[in-house]
Amino acid sequence: MKFKDYYGVLGVARGASDEEIKKAYRKLARKYHPDVSKEANAKERFQEVSEAYETLRDKEKRAAYDSLGSHRAGQDFRPPPDWYQRFGAAGEEEDLSGIDLSDLFESLGARFGSTPGARGFAFRRGSMKLRGEDYEASLSLDIEEAAAGVERELLLNGRNVRVRIPRGATDGERLRIPGKGGPGANGGPAGDLYLGISLRPHPLFKPDGHDLELEVPITPSEAALGAQIEIPTLGGRVAVKVPAGSSSGQRLRLLGKGLPKPRGGAGDLYARLTIVVPAALTDREKELYEALRAASRLDPRARFL
């Protein structure tokens, strides 16, 4: 009889937990199921994976398999002398050279039960409903698209998939789109699509989660005296009051003028003030600035003294 490394087939360690074995089987079954796989040897690999799982999924069969010892895959071996008495298998006196390992474990069914509900041996190869594979993809959006929501068509594993991106997606967010992953098998549900969202650079707005920042240039007189100005937002231009005595780098907070949030409300818009001076002055401007310098008592570097 030739040994089959069922743990190796599933890609798990001999001490793997039941959950790890189940997870490995589901992953490989999705990959090789003949109904959905495009692998050249899908049918053979699926049968191999199913055989390994059928043995290792049950405590008694797994214990019987582990008691055979560890051998190389394909190596000729014979079960220990007391193995048949311990596990009630047929074949102790037989020539085992032509017997497949899976046939040996089929004989354990009479002892452990092979009817539905009897120690879990109702498994039929290929009959399990399999959930489809989850897909990962990335998508770039404009800030306006993220604010309004958008529909996009993506090419995933050779097929076109149309997805709806809800309003309020943020930069770096990972969105789960249910049912847009790989198709299920045997009537199982489709997998999910996980979309990594990135926002393209915008000429005006810089996103920070659902908040936005906007650089707002103002004149020295607007900073000193205060002013009523208009600035852009995603919803259109709005009036903003610049307080008298404003400094460059100071931020004005506009509540609810950022990106919308999925469950209602919106982030804020932060207008960061930048004082801009003219690169070239007229004679009159020079005269006025000279008069202001002479009259001003402000010493912005007083703390350096």
C-alpha positions in Angstrom: 0.0 0.0 0.0 1.3 3.5 -0.9 1.2 6.2 1.7 -0.7 9.4 1.0 0.2 12.6 2.9 -3.2 14.0 3.6 -1.8 16.9 5.6 0.5 17.8 2.8 -2.4 17.6 0.3 -4.3 20.3 2.3 -1.1 22.2 3.1 -1.4 22.1 6.9 0.7 20.9 9.7 0.0 17.5 11.4 -1.1 19.3 14.5 -3.5 21.6 12.6 -6.8 22.4 14.3 -10.1 21.3 12.9 -10.8 24.9 11.9 -7.5 25.2 10.1 -8.2 21.9 8.2 -11.7 23.1 7.3 -10.4 26.5 6.1 -7.6 24.9 4.0 -10.1 22.5 2.4 -12.6 25.2 1.5 -9.8 27.3 -0.1 -8.5 24.4 -2.2 -12.0 23.1 -3.1 -12.9 26.5 -4.4 -9.7 26.5 -6.5 -10.1 23.0 -8.0 -13.9 22.4 -8.0 -14.6 21.2 -11.6 -17.6 23.4 -11.9 -15.6 26.6 -11.6 -11.9 25.8 -11.9 -9.9 26.4 -15.1 -6.9 24.3 -13.8 -5.9 21.6 -16.2 -5.9 18.9 -13.4 -8.8 20.3 -11.5 -10.9 17.1 -11.2 -8.0 15.0 -10.0 -6.8 17.6 -7.5 -10.4 18.2 -6.2 -10.8 14.4 -5.6 -7.4 14.3 -3.8 -8.3 17.3 -1.6 -11.8 15.8 -0.9 -10.3 12.5 0.1 -7.8 14.1 2.5 -10.6 16.2 4.1 -13.0 13.3 4.4 -10.3 11.5 6.5 -9.0 14.4 8.6 -12.4 16.1 9.3 -13.5 13.3 11.7 -11.7 12.6 15.0 -11.8 8.8 14.8 -10.6 8.7 11.2 -7.9 11.2 11.8 -6.7 9.3 14.9 -6.6 6.1 12.8 -4.6 8.0 10.0 -2.2 9.5 12.5 -1.6 6.0 14.0 -0.2 4.9 10.6 2.9 7.0 11.3 4.6 9.5 9.0 5.9 8.4 5.7 6.9 10.0 2.4 4.1 10.5 -0.1 4.0 7.4 -2.4 6.1 5.3 -0.1 5.1 1.6 0.3 4.1 0.9 3.9 2.0 -1.4 6.0 -0.1 -0.5 9.0 1.2 -1.5 12.5 0.1 -5.0 13.6 -2.4 -3.9 16.2 -3.9 -1.2 13.9 -6.7 -3.3 12.6 -7.8 -4.4 16.1 -7.7 -0.9 17.4 -9.7 0.6 14.6 -11.8 -2.3 13.4 -10.6 -2.1 9.8 -10.7 -4.9 7.3 -7.7 -6.2 5.5 -5.3 -7.5 8.2 -4.6 -10.7 6.4 -4.8 -9.3 2.9 -2.1 -8.5 0.4 -2.3 -4.7 0.6 0.0 -4.0 -2.4 -3.0 -3.2 -4.7 -5.2 -1.5 -2.1 -5.6 2.3 -2.1 -5.3 4.1 1.2 -8.7 5.6 0.7 -10.2 2.1 0.4 -8.7 1.2 3.7 -10.5 4.2 5.4 -13.7 3.4 3.6 -13.7 0.2 5.7 -13.8 2.2 8.9 -17.3 3.5 8.0 -18.9 0.3 9.4 -17.3 0.9 12.7 -17.8 4.7 13.0 -21.1 5.0 11.2 -21.9 6.0 7.7 -25.5 7.2 8.0 -26.5 10.8 8.4 -25.8 12.0 11.9 -23.5 9.1 12.8 -20.3 10.8 13.7 -20.4 13.1 10.8 -19.9 10.5 8.0 -22.7 11.8 5.8 -20.1 13.5 3.6 -20.4 12.9 -0.1 -17.5 13.9 -2.3 -18.3 17.1 -4.2 -21.8 17.5 -2.6 -20.8 20.3 -0.1 -22.1 23.8 -0.9 -19.0 25.9 -1.4 -18.9 29.7 -0.9 -17.2 31.5 -3.8 -13.7 33.0 -3.5 -13.3 36.5 -2.1 -11.7 39.0 -4.5 -9.4 41.9 -3.8 -9.2 44.9 -6.1 -8.3 48.6 -6.0 -10.1 51.6 -7.3 -9.2 55.3 -7.7 -11.9 58.0 -7.3 -12.1 61.7 -7.7 -13.2 63.5 -4.5 -16.4 64.5 -6.2 -17.2 60.9 -7.0 -16.5 59.9 -3.4 -18.8 62.6 -2.2 -21.7 61.6 -4.5 -21.2 57.9 -4.9 -20.5 56.2 -8.2 -21.1 53.0 -10.2 -18.1 51.4 -11.9 -17.5 48.3 -14.0 -14.5 46.2 -13.1 -12.8 43.3 -14.9 -12.3 40.6 -12.3 -10.9 37.2 -13.2 -12.0 37.6 -16.8 -15.6 38.8 -16.2 -17.1 42.2 -15.9 -18.6 43.1 -12.5 -20.6 46.2 -11.9 -20.3 47.7 -8.4 -21.9 50.6 -6.6 -19.6 52.7 -4.4 -21.6 54.4 -1.7 -21.2 58.1 -1.1 -18.6 59.0 1.5 -15.8 56.6 0.6 -12.5 57.8 2.0 -8.9 57.5 1.0 -7.4 54.2 2.1 -10.7 52.7 3.0 -11.3 49.0 2.3 -14.9 48.5 1.2 -16.7 45.1 1.3 -19.1 44.6 -1.6 -21.2 41.4 -0.7 -21.7 38.8 -3.4 -19.4 40.4 -6.0 -16.6 37.8 -5.6 -16.2 34.4 -7.2 -19.2 32.3 -8.0 -20.1 29.5 -5.5 -20.3 25.8 -6.3 -23.0 23.3 -5.7 -25.5 26.1 -5.0 -23.2 27.9 -2.6 -23.2 31.7 -2.3 -20.8 33.9 -4.2 -17.8 35.4 -2.4 -17.3 39.0 -1.6 -15.3 41.8 -3.2 -13.0 43.9 -1.1 -12.1 47.2 -2.8 -9.2 49.3 -1.7 -10.2 53.0 -2.3 -7.8 55.8 -3.1 -8.7 59.4 -3.8 -6.9 61.2 -6.7 -5.2 64.5 -5.9 -7.5 67.4 -6.1 -6.5 71.0 -7.2 -8.2 72.5 -4.1 -9.1 70.0 -1.5 -6.9 67.7 0.6 -8.8 64.8 2.3 -8.3 63.6 5.8 -10.8 60.9 6.5 -14.2 62.6 6.0 -12.7 66.0 6.6 -11.3 68.3 3.9 -8.6 71.0 4.1 -8.5 74.0 1.7 -5.7 76.6 1.5 -7.3 80.1 1.4 -5.0 83.0 0.4 -5.8 86.4 2.0 -4.2 89.8 1.8 -2.3 91.5 4.7 -5.1 94.0 5.1 -7.8 91.2 5.3 -5.7 89.5 7.9 -5.2 92.6 10.0 -8.7 94.2 9.6 -10.8 91.1 9.1 -13.0 90.5 6.0 -16.0 88.7 4.5 -14.8 86.5 1.7 -16.1 83.6 -0.4 -14.5 80.2 -0.6 -15.3 77.0 -2.6 -16.8 73.9 -1.1 -18.0 70.6 -2.6 -21.5 72.0 -2.5 -20.7 75.4 -4.0 -19.3 78.8 -2.8 -20.0 80.0 0.7 -19.3 83.2 2.6 -16.7 83.1 5.4 -15.7 85.7 7.9 -12.0 86.2 8.4 -11.5 87.5 12.0 -9.4 90.6 12.4 -5.8 89.8 13.5 -5.7 86.5 11.7 -2.3 84.8 11.2 -1.0 82.7 8.3 -1.6 79.0 9.0 -4.7 79.7 11.1 -7.6 77.4 10.3 -11.3 78.2 10.1 -13.7 75.3 10.6 -16.8 75.0 8.5 -19.0 72.3 10.0 -20.5 69.7 7.7 -18.7 70.9 4.6 -16.5 67.9 4.2 -17.2 64.5 2.7 -20.5 62.8 3.6 -20.5 59.9 6.0 -22.2 56.6 5.1 -24.5 56.7 8.1 -25.5 60.4 7.8 -23.9 63.7 8.4 -20.6 64.9 7.0 -17.0 65.7 7.9 -15.8 69.3 8.2 -13.9 71.7 5.9 -10.9 73.4 7.4 -9.9 76.6 5.6 -6.2 77.2 6.3 -5.4 80.9 5.9 -2.3 82.0 4.0 -1.3 85.6 3.9 -0.1 86.6 0.4 1.9 89.8 -0.3 2.2 91.3 -3.7 5.4 90.4 -5.6 5.6 94.0 -7.0 4.3 97.2 -5.4 3.0 100.3 -7.1 4.4 103.6 -5.9 1.2 104.3 -3.9 1.3 100.8 -2.3 5.0 101.4 -1.3 4.0 104.8 0.3 1.2 103.2 2.3 3.3 100.3 3.5 6.1 102.7 4.5 3.5 104.7 6.5 2.2 101.5 8.1 5.7 100.5 9.1 6.3 103.8 10.7 3.1 103.8 12.6 3.0 100.1 13.7 4.0 99.1 17.2 4.0 95.4 16.3 7.3 93.5 16.9 6.8 89.9 15.7 10.3 88.9 16.9 10.1 90.3 20.4 10.6 86.9 21.9 14.1 86.6 20.2 15.5 89.4 22.4 
